[in-house]
Amino acid sequence: MSPYKYSTLAVHAGQYPDPRTGAVNVPVYLTSTFELTGIGTDRGWDYSRAGNPTRDRLEEALAALEGGTSGHAFASGMAAISALVASLRAGDHLLCSQDVYAGTVRLFNQFVSHYGIEIEYVDTSKIEAVAAAIRPNTKLVHIETPSNPTMVLSDIRAISEIAHARGVEMSVDNTFMSPVLQSPLALGADIVMHSTTKYLNGHSDGIGGALIGSKPEHKDRFLLVQKSSGAILSAFECFLVLRGIKTMPLRIKQHEENGRAVAEYLQTHPKVSRLNYPGLKSHPQYELAVRQQKGFGSMLSLDLGSRAAAGRFLGALKIFINAESLGGVESLASHSATTTHAALSDEERAAAGITEGLIRLSVGIEDKEDLIADIEQALKAV
Ligand SMILES: Cc1ncc(COP(=O)(O)O)c(C=O)c1O
């Protein structure tokens, strides 16, 4: 447990001066291989797929920020999820939130299930449903909270207790909250997953992913996956994430303030038929959000009633960019049904509440009055 507060950790965890040169910034080791010191001896590194000094620093920072025992950086969020499930075997059962990023569903249904692993989706916002779905062969419960894009919350502490009572591991995709606003390991989860592409990098200039473990066994397991399947984050991209992490707590403060302001503006707008933002007192899971999160973040979704209305809104926005992804400094708006969740069938989308009029906003760090004015003028076009 670090004696330092979060903003101090963000600047310094893993990011100390280089012992050899004193360089204040973490050096970028663009090397595939390392000189060995003899037969079977080295200076700590032998080949960059297995380990690289720049990646080590990022992994150290990730572990500190999530309060874990080891961090592991991957080439994308999807590579991190692939590594998470890589050790499952034929006959194992994997329970997953029904409301997850569609790429996760695509990976599980189109690849993981072919290895004889049974995958079952449950509404993890309902504790009884999780308890009822755990079977003797369940090995992992994987949840995403808040979920993408409908912002449904699952109770991390309650689910981890249920899972642990049955000897099952639990992982949380913490991408939407960032390590600043939610600490799944402290709430009882075993493993945290991130798409570092989002708030950790924060500048929309790289793709990356991470797993943070809470037990020594996780370090060995995920290191073996990094070495064996090879989807590691390059040294240069590790540097970009390290750079992003330093300002993450500051950025999140502004994201958070802007997200709330936009949600408050939208909540009474006559053209918005549904607003999903757990930071509003009217949200059915507001109490859980207050209990489990350290803030409400800057992700929200709104329903404009039809695909045509959603299209007019997106076309009229001037500051918000019509683009997928989230967590960068710039505000983005996207039509979930045809972008992030296009991989789902119509039935799956309907079950997840992803309607044709649903727009997801990732509220950036611009001036909040400018953002609200942009939304106001775009809603006039609807
Ligand atoms: C919640 C969540 N998890 C995982 C991913 C996958 O991450 P990546 O795009 O870095 O592979 C995304 C991407 O949007 C996401 O939103």
The ligand as an SDF file (V2000), in Angstrom:
LIG
                    3D

 16 16  0  0  0  0  0  0  0  0999 V2000
  -15.1990   -0.9490  -22.2100 C   0  0  0  0  0  0  0  0  0  0  0  0
  -14.2260   -1.3430  -23.2770 C   0  0  0  0  0  0  0  0  0  0  0  0
  -13.4860   -2.4450  -23.0940 N   0  0  0  0  0  0  0  0  0  0  0  0
  -12.6000   -2.8390  -24.0420 C   0  0  0  0  0  0  0  0  0  0  0  0
  -12.4340   -2.1420  -25.2180 C   0  0  0  0  0  0  0  0  0  0  0  0
  -11.4490   -2.6240  -26.2330 C   0  0  0  0  0  0  0  0  0  0  0  0
  -10.3060   -1.8210  -26.2060 O   0  0  0  0  0  0  0  0  0  0  0  0
   -9.3470   -1.5740  -27.4640 P   0  0  0  0  0  0  0  0  0  0  0  0
  -10.1410   -0.8030  -28.4740 O   0  0  0  0  0  0  0  0  0  0  0  0
   -8.2040   -0.8150  -26.8770 O   0  0  0  0  0  0  0  0  0  0  0  0
   -8.9470   -2.9050  -27.9850 O   0  0  0  0  0  0  0  0  0  0  0  0
  -13.1920   -0.9990  -25.4350 C   0  0  0  0  0  0  0  0  0  0  0  0
  -13.0470   -0.2460  -26.6830 C   0  0  0  0  0  0  0  0  0  0  0  0
  -13.8090    0.6480  -26.9880 O   0  0  0  0  0  0  0  0  0  0  0  0
  -14.1160   -0.5900  -24.4360 C   0  0  0  0  0  0  0  0  0  0  0  0
  -14.8800    0.4980  -24.5980 O   0  0  0  0  0  0  0  0  0  0  0  0
  1  2  1  0
  2  3  1  0
  2 15  2  0
  3  4  2  0
  4  5  1  0
  5  6  1  0
  5 12  2  0
  6  7  1  0
  7  8  1  0
  8  9  2  0
  8 10  1  0
  8 11  1  0
 12 13  1  0
 12 15  1  0
 13 14  2  0
 15 16  1  0
M  END
$$$$
